[in-house]
């Protein structure tokens, strides 16, 4: 999965010519020339010698792992065989500020999972009751050295 900056006034389109399908950035007004995404991505990924995370091309920029944290739209693109074939996964537009690569937020030492995850008020109350119940069960009561 890579992220492509979208050139101004362009949009993604798959064009089928006979048996061959190719991914393009096209101008809806036909004023700008078409940009063949497949060939440019294929060449950029093959020639990426330093394993750079950002590859600058004349027409657009490729971000290999995640888009930059800016308020701009990027095309989430999954090249098939590194651009040899057209993508079989439908590309979607993502905002740089709203994109999170992980499915769950990362917790740090000293934070509880429910403090990071967005939960409803009812669910938070339920979790707090369960937490206090577990804490009470771990307390040592009586003259035995092990917890009850």
HELIX and SHEET records of a PDB file:
HELIX    1   1 UNK A   37  UNK A   46  1                                  10    
HELIX    2   2 UNK A  113  UNK A  116  1                                   4    
HELIX    3   3 UNK A  121  UNK A  138  1                                  18    
SHEET    1   A 5 UNK A  54  UNK A  56  0                                        
SHEET    2   A 5 UNK A  61  UNK A  63 -1                                        
SHEET    3   A 5 UNK A   2  UNK A   5 -1                                        
SHEET    4   A 5 UNK A  73  UNK A  77 -1                                        
SHEET    5   A 5 UNK A  92  UNK A  95 -1                                        
SHEET    1   B 3 UNK A  10  UNK A  17  0                                        
SHEET    2   B 3 UNK A  20  UNK A  27 -1                                        
SHEET    3   B 3 UNK A  35  UNK A  36 -1                                        
END                                                                             
